[in-house]
Amino acid sequence: MQATVSKWGNSLGIRIPRGVAEDAQIAEGSTVDVRVENGRIIAEPIETESLEALLAKVTPQNRHGEHFNDAPRGREIV
């Protein structure tokens, strides 16, 4: 399948046909890693975790304490 490279601001872009996007399991807003290998442009989807999945990994053992534990000063004092 052929696609035309177009100017997009100061960059270049191509449209990814729907069938190719579906086969690669990417959609609008997907994050991809773009690199060049042996003169070829590779755009590989990056798997991202949901916020809920990331927060599920937080445990009392891997939480840190307070960074700033000082008294109010200046206009903070009521």
MDAnalysis code that builds the backbone (N, CA, C; Angstrom):
import MDAnalysis as mda
import numpy as np

u = mda.Universe.empty(234, n_residues=78, atom_resindex=np.repeat(np.arange(78), 3), trajectory=True)
u.add_TopologyAttr("name", ["N", "CA", "C"] * 78)
u.add_TopologyAttr("resid", np.arange(1, 79))
u.add_TopologyAttr("resname", ["MET", "GLN", "ALA", "THR", "VAL", "SER", "LYS", "TRP", "GLY", "ASN", "SER", "LEU", "GLY", "ILE", "ARG", "ILE", "PRO", "ARG", "GLY", "VAL", "ALA", "GLU", "ASP", "ALA", "GLN", "ILE", "ALA", "GLU", "GLY", "SER", "THR", "VAL", "ASP", "VAL", "ARG", "VAL", "GLU", "ASN", "GLY", "ARG", "ILE", "ILE", "ALA", "GLU", "PRO", "ILE", "GLU", "THR", "GLU", "SER", "LEU", "GLU", "ALA", "LEU", "LEU", "ALA", "LYS", "VAL", "THR", "PRO", "GLN", "ASN", "ARG", "HIS", "GLY", "GLU", "HIS", "PHE", "ASN", "ASP", "ALA", "PRO", "ARG", "GLY", "ARG", "GLU", "ILE", "VAL"])
u.atoms.positions = np.array([
    [0.846, -1.165, 0.000],
    [0.000, 0.000, 0.000],
    [0.894, 1.231, 0.000],
    [0.537, 2.201, -0.798],
    [1.315, 3.432, -0.885],
    [0.607, 4.562, -0.149],
    [1.394, 5.483, 0.389],
    [0.870, 6.680, 1.040],
    [1.733, 7.854, 0.605],
    [1.155, 9.040, 0.620],
    [1.878, 10.241, 0.218],
    [2.345, 10.999, 1.451],
    [3.598, 11.405, 1.439],
    [4.161, 12.207, 2.530],
    [3.745, 13.653, 2.294],
    [3.217, 14.296, 3.341],
    [2.757, 15.685, 3.246],
    [3.440, 16.538, 4.299],
    [3.541, 17.830, 4.015],
    [4.099, 18.759, 4.987],
    [3.064, 18.979, 6.082],
    [3.516, 18.975, 7.333],
    [2.647, 19.179, 8.485],
    [3.394, 20.103, 9.434],
    [3.142, 21.397, 9.328],
    [3.913, 22.388, 10.085],
    [5.346, 22.354, 9.600],
    [6.300, 22.210, 10.527],
    [7.714, 22.108, 10.159],
    [8.142, 20.658, 9.959],
    [7.203, 19.733, 10.045],
    [7.508, 18.310, 9.940],
    [6.858, 17.716, 8.700],
    [7.021, 16.423, 8.557],
    [6.356, 15.681, 7.496],
    [5.451, 14.647, 8.138],
    [4.380, 14.269, 7.460],
    [3.474, 13.275, 8.014],
    [2.860, 12.428, 6.922],
    [2.344, 11.275, 7.320],
    [1.578, 10.422, 6.419],
    [0.303, 10.018, 7.129],
    [-0.722, 9.699, 6.366],
    [-1.958, 9.165, 6.940],
    [-1.832, 7.657, 6.964],
    [-2.233, 7.074, 8.067],
    [-2.187, 5.617, 8.199],
    [-3.570, 5.091, 7.820],
    [-3.668, 4.292, 6.770],
    [-4.972, 3.757, 6.367],
    [-5.625, 2.954, 7.490],
    [-6.945, 2.991, 7.542],
    [-7.702, 2.348, 8.615],
    [-7.321, 0.881, 8.793],
    [-7.232, 0.135, 7.713],
    [-6.906, -1.285, 7.807],
    [-5.544, -1.531, 8.426],
    [-4.567, -0.702, 8.058],
    [-3.220, -0.838, 8.620],
    [-3.250, -0.504, 10.112],
    [-3.966, 0.561, 10.475],
    [-4.068, 0.954, 11.884],
    [-4.741, -0.146, 12.702],
    [-5.796, -0.730, 12.154],
    [-6.478, -1.807, 12.878],
    [-5.570, -3.020, 13.045],
    [-4.840, -3.374, 11.976],
    [-3.924, -4.515, 12.060],
    [-2.824, -4.275, 13.092],
    [-2.374, -3.016, 13.221],
    [-1.320, -2.670, 14.178],
    [-1.883, -2.373, 15.561],
    [-3.210, -2.413, 15.685],
    [-3.910, -2.125, 16.940],
    [-3.567, -0.748, 17.487],
    [-3.619, 0.253, 16.591],
    [-3.438, 1.642, 17.015],
    [-4.683, 2.437, 16.637],
    [-4.943, 3.474, 17.416],
    [-6.094, 4.338, 17.190],
    [-5.661, 5.776, 17.448],
    [-6.565, 6.693, 17.199],
    [-6.262, 8.098, 17.467],
    [-5.843, 8.253, 18.912],
    [-4.737, 8.943, 19.145],
    [-4.226, 9.150, 20.493],
    [-3.228, 8.098, 20.936],
    [-3.032, 7.045, 20.137],
    [-2.051, 6.016, 20.495],
    [-0.647, 6.605, 20.501],
    [0.213, 6.053, 21.339],
    [1.610, 6.456, 21.377],
    [2.428, 5.422, 20.632],
    [3.324, 5.905, 19.751],
    [4.179, 4.999, 18.993],
    [5.632, 5.425, 19.139],
    [6.522, 4.457, 19.067],
    [7.955, 4.706, 19.040],
    [8.356, 4.790, 17.569],
    [8.929, 5.917, 17.150],
    [9.336, 6.106, 15.760],
    [10.852, 6.094, 15.691],
    [11.394, 5.240, 14.809],
    [12.846, 5.141, 14.664],
    [13.180, 4.717, 13.242],
    [14.456, 4.802, 12.913],
    [14.934, 4.373, 11.600],
    [15.822, 3.156, 11.794],
    [15.545, 2.095, 11.037],
    [16.362, 0.881, 11.053],
    [16.674, 0.502, 9.617],
    [17.947, 0.454, 9.290],
    [18.388, 0.080, 7.949],
    [17.677, 0.880, 6.865],
    [17.543, 2.188, 7.089],
    [16.921, 3.065, 6.102],
    [15.404, 2.987, 6.049],
    [14.781, 2.254, 6.948],
    [13.324, 2.140, 7.001],
    [12.789, 2.876, 8.223],
    [11.644, 3.492, 8.062],
    [10.981, 4.165, 9.178],
    [10.078, 3.144, 9.860],
    [10.284, 2.946, 11.149],
    [9.499, 2.006, 11.939],
    [8.682, 2.804, 12.952],
    [7.371, 2.584, 12.971],
    [6.486, 3.198, 13.964],
    [5.833, 2.047, 14.721],
    [6.283, 1.817, 15.945],
    [5.831, 0.668, 16.731],
    [4.985, 1.131, 17.909],
    [3.776, 0.564, 18.061],
    [2.920, 0.970, 19.179],
    [3.592, 0.713, 20.530],
    [3.365, 1.628, 21.469],
    [3.880, 1.492, 22.822],
    [2.692, 1.176, 23.725],
    [2.796, 0.087, 24.461],
    [1.734, -0.288, 25.401],
    [1.803, 0.646, 26.605],
    [0.682, 1.232, 26.976],
    [0.634, 2.100, 28.148],
    [-0.334, 1.512, 29.167],
    [-0.038, 1.744, 30.431],
    [-0.897, 1.240, 31.503],
    [-1.872, 2.336, 31.916],
    [-3.052, 1.935, 32.309],
    [-4.044, 2.892, 32.785],
    [-3.619, 3.430, 34.149],
    [-4.190, 4.565, 34.521],
    [-3.901, 5.144, 35.830],
    [-4.287, 4.176, 36.935],
    [-5.403, 3.499, 36.770],
    [-5.854, 2.541, 37.786],
    [-4.830, 1.416, 37.963],
    [-4.273, 0.925, 36.848],
    [-3.280, -0.156, 36.918],
    [-2.001, 0.332, 37.602],
    [-1.606, 1.567, 37.307],
    [-0.402, 2.120, 37.950],
    [-0.621, 2.316, 39.451],
    [-1.779, 2.852, 39.824],
    [-2.059, 3.086, 41.246],
    [-2.194, 1.784, 42.020],
    [-2.615, 0.724, 41.354],
    [-2.738, -0.573, 42.017],
    [-1.377, -1.100, 42.469],
    [-0.302, -0.592, 41.874],
    [1.053, -1.029, 42.235],
    [1.596, -0.300, 43.463],
    [0.898, 0.745, 43.928],
    [1.350, 1.508, 45.092],
    [1.014, 0.717, 46.352],
    [2.021, 0.489, 47.161],
    [1.835, -0.238, 48.421],
    [2.458, 0.579, 49.550],
    [2.132, 0.258, 50.800],
    [2.776, 0.970, 51.912],
    [4.307, 0.822, 51.886],
    [4.802, -0.264, 51.332],
    [6.255, -0.490, 51.301],
    [6.962, 0.387, 50.262],
    [6.288, 0.772, 49.169],
    [6.983, 1.574, 48.161],
    [6.556, 3.043, 48.153],
    [5.784, 3.456, 49.158],
    [5.427, 4.870, 49.286],
    [6.526, 5.599, 50.031],
    [6.743, 6.837, 49.675],
    [7.744, 7.643, 50.380],
    [7.050, 8.549, 51.389],
    [7.823, 9.065, 52.309],
    [7.286, 9.974, 53.317],
    [7.158, 11.384, 52.778],
    [6.802, 12.284, 53.665],
    [6.679, 13.684, 53.271],
    [8.042, 14.260, 52.933],
    [8.062, 15.124, 51.911],
    [9.320, 15.783, 51.542],
    [9.530, 17.057, 52.353],
    [8.445, 17.800, 52.571],
    [8.551, 19.057, 53.297],
    [7.661, 18.965, 54.528],
    [8.285, 18.913, 55.667],
    [7.546, 18.801, 56.912],
    [7.989, 19.944, 57.817],
    [7.648, 21.167, 57.405],
    [8.052, 22.317, 58.201],
    [6.822, 23.135, 58.589],
    [7.027, 24.078, 59.457],
    [5.927, 24.891, 59.978],
    [5.569, 26.004, 58.992],
    [4.319, 26.535, 59.096],
    [3.934, 27.663, 58.244],
    [4.825, 28.866, 58.508],
    [5.016, 29.697, 57.502],
    [5.807, 30.913, 57.664],
    [5.216, 32.060, 56.846],
    [5.606, 33.255, 57.171],
    [5.142, 34.424, 56.437],
    [3.633, 34.536, 56.448],
    [3.044, 34.777, 55.287],
    [1.591, 34.974, 55.155],
    [0.813, 33.662, 55.360],
    [1.511, 32.523, 55.425],
    [0.830, 31.247, 55.671],
    [0.283, 31.170, 57.095],
    [0.883, 31.949, 58.002],
    [0.474, 31.921, 59.400],
    [-0.854, 32.658, 59.533],
    [-1.832, 31.982, 60.125],
    [-3.167, 32.582, 60.262],
    [-3.371, 33.049, 61.686],
])
